[in-house]
Amino acid sequence: MTTSSAASSAAARAAAQPTRREQILATAAELFAARGFHGVSVAELGAACGISGPALYKHFSSKEAILAEMLVSISETLLAEGRARVAAADGPEAALAALVDWHVDFALRDRALIVVQDRDWQSLPAEARERVRTLQREYVDVWADQLRRRDPALSRDTARAMAHAAFGLINSTPHNRVLPDQDTREVLTSMALAALR
């Protein structure tokens, strides 16, 4: 292996490995989902990450800052990917299928974040809560716009209500571990698409 290919391989491995901040966020999401935001101390979070509680403050200013970054970041990701899927789709029907596919992927991969968002929303600092709320409204409108493109007779409020109903169905994933993930994916996808029709 040449020096440049070895360096390239090492860079690829480093890029694939989560940063310490990402590790903390992922661990925090699991702990917050299992025990609630207020049920996890900084010391417990640090221990679960393999560092001391005070060492967390090298990465985040507070436990609230961890929660804020966690929920703002996933809201930004949902919106950005939702917009990208719509932009790549050939018409509203394909866009809605792509949106359902993306949201099901998220729900299966990030169950803990769904639980944290649902249960610990009120623990967000006010500025982060407003940012999440704004991003979520924009994400709902990505879906609503495609529903209205497909059926111009739909009011915006009806289209938004339909999008919320689809989210509720898909976001039930953390509470449903009866089927293997692939079977759950198929059930959620077919039910969400049917609901949106």
C-alpha positions in Angstrom: 0.0 0.0 0.0 1.4 3.4 -0.9 1.7 6.2 1.5 -1.1 8.2 -0.2 -3.5 5.2 -0.2 -2.7 4.4 3.4 -3.4 8.0 4.4 -6.6 8.0 2.3 -7.7 4.7 4.1 -6.9 6.2 7.5 -8.9 9.3 6.6 -11.9 7.3 5.5 -11.8 5.3 8.8 -11.6 8.5 10.8 -14.5 10.0 8.9 -16.6 6.8 9.6 -15.9 6.9 13.3 -18.2 9.3 15.3 -16.6 12.2 17.0 -16.6 12.4 20.8 -19.5 15.0 20.6 -21.5 12.5 18.4 -20.8 9.7 20.9 -22.0 11.9 23.7 -25.2 12.8 21.8 -25.9 9.2 20.9 -25.3 7.9 24.5 -27.4 10.8 25.9 -30.3 10.0 23.5 -30.4 6.4 24.7 -30.2 7.3 28.4 -32.7 10.1 28.1 -35.1 7.8 26.2 -34.7 5.1 28.9 -34.9 7.3 32.0 -36.0 10.7 31.0 -33.9 13.9 30.7 -34.3 14.7 34.4 -33.6 11.1 35.4 -30.0 11.2 34.1 -27.3 13.0 35.9 -24.2 14.6 34.3 -22.0 12.1 36.2 -24.1 9.1 34.9 -23.9 10.5 31.4 -20.1 10.9 31.6 -19.7 7.4 33.0 -21.7 5.9 30.2 -19.5 7.8 27.7 -16.3 6.6 29.5 -15.4 10.0 30.8 -15.9 11.9 34.0 -19.0 14.1 34.4 -17.0 17.3 34.5 -15.2 16.3 31.3 -18.5 16.6 29.5 -18.2 20.3 29.9 -15.3 20.3 27.4 -17.8 19.4 24.8 -21.1 20.9 26.0 -21.8 23.8 28.3 -24.6 21.9 30.1 -27.0 18.9 30.0 -29.6 21.3 28.5 -27.1 22.1 25.7 -26.8 18.4 24.9 -30.6 18.1 24.7 -30.8 21.2 22.6 -28.1 20.1 20.1 -29.7 16.6 19.9 -33.1 17.8 19.0 -32.2 20.8 16.9 -29.7 18.7 14.9 -32.2 15.9 14.1 -34.8 18.5 13.2 -32.4 20.1 10.8 -31.5 16.7 9.3 -35.1 15.7 8.8 -35.8 19.0 7.0 -32.7 19.0 4.8 -33.1 15.4 3.7 -36.9 15.9 3.2 -36.2 18.8 0.9 -33.5 16.8 -0.9 -35.8 13.9 -1.5 -38.5 16.1 -2.9 -36.0 17.9 -5.2 -34.9 14.5 -6.6 -38.4 13.1 -7.1 -40.3 13.1 -10.3 -43.6 14.5 -9.3 -45.6 14.7 -6.0 -46.5 10.9 -5.8 -42.8 10.0 -6.0 -41.9 12.8 -3.6 -44.4 11.5 -1.0 -43.0 8.0 -1.4 -39.5 9.3 -0.9 -40.6 11.3 2.2 -42.2 8.2 3.7 -39.1 6.1 2.9 -36.9 8.8 4.6 -39.1 9.2 7.7 -39.3 5.4 8.1 -35.5 5.1 7.9 -35.2 7.8 10.6 -37.8 6.1 12.8 -36.1 2.7 12.7 -32.6 4.1 13.1 -33.3 6.8 15.8 -36.0 5.4 18.0 -34.5 7.0 21.1 -34.7 10.5 19.5 -38.4 10.1 18.9 -38.9 9.2 22.6 -36.8 12.1 23.8 -38.5 14.6 21.5 -41.9 13.4 22.6 -41.3 13.3 26.3 -38.5 15.9 27.0 -39.6 18.7 24.6 -40.5 21.0 27.5 -37.0 20.7 29.0 -35.4 22.4 26.0 -34.1 25.9 26.6 -36.6 28.5 25.1 -34.5 29.4 22.1 -33.8 25.8 21.2 -37.5 25.0 21.6 -38.5 27.7 19.2 -35.8 26.6 16.7 -37.1 23.0 16.8 -40.7 24.2 16.5 -39.8 26.3 13.4 -37.9 23.5 11.8 -40.7 21.0 12.4 -43.3 23.4 10.9 -41.1 23.7 7.8 -40.8 19.9 7.6 -44.5 19.4 7.9 -44.9 22.0 5.1 -42.6 20.0 2.8 -45.0 17.1 3.1 -48.1 19.3 2.9 -46.9 21.0 -0.3 -46.5 17.6 -2.0 -50.0 16.5 -0.8 -51.4 19.7 -2.3 -49.5 19.4 -5.5 -51.1 15.9 -5.9 -54.5 17.2 -4.9 -55.0 20.9 -5.3 -58.4 20.7 -3.7 -56.8 20.1 -0.3 -56.5 23.0 2.1 -53.2 23.7 3.7 -54.5 22.8 7.1 -55.9 19.5 5.9 -52.6 18.7 4.2 -50.7 19.5 7.4 -53.1 17.3 9.4 -52.5 14.5 7.0 -48.8 14.9 7.3 -49.1 14.9 11.2 -51.2 11.7 11.0 -48.5 10.0 8.9 -45.8 11.1 11.4 -47.8 9.7 14.3 -48.1 6.3 12.6 -44.4 6.2 11.7 -43.2 7.6 15.0 -45.0 4.8 16.8 -41.9 2.7 16.1 -40.3 3.0 19.5 -43.4 1.5 21.1 -43.6 -1.4 18.7 -40.9 -4.1 18.7 -43.1 -7.0 17.7 -41.6 -7.4 14.2 -38.1 -7.5 12.8 -37.0 -4.1 11.4 -37.5 -5.1 7.8 -41.0 -6.3 8.4 -41.7 -3.2 10.4 -40.4 -1.0 7.5 -42.8 -2.7 5.1 -45.8 -2.3 7.4 -45.1 1.3 8.2 -44.4 2.2 4.6 -47.5 0.6 3.2 -49.7 2.0 6.0 -48.3 5.6 5.8 -48.7 5.7 2.0 -52.3 4.4 2.3 -53.0 7.0 5.0 -51.7 9.8 2.7 -54.0 8.6 -0.1 
